[in-house]
């Protein structure tokens, strides 16, 4: 799992990797705060490095209301805002 711990009192799970054969061996964030590198071992592939661009996450964190409307395709209903 990858967690956003910007607020350590309220961590947010960003993603759960679905592959049961996945074994993360190392994780590193780039100094420019744009890329997450995950060194792993996949049973069917072997050693692997995945690079994740998380600039969109940083944009979302900076202006969540703007992106909430864009994601839902036109805004949230009253019930959705309540949730």
Secondary structure, 3 states (H helix, E strand, C coil): CEEECCCHHHCEEEECCCCCCEEEEEEEECCCCCEEEEEEEECCCEEEEEEEECHHHHHHHHCHHHHHHHHHCCCCCHHHHHC
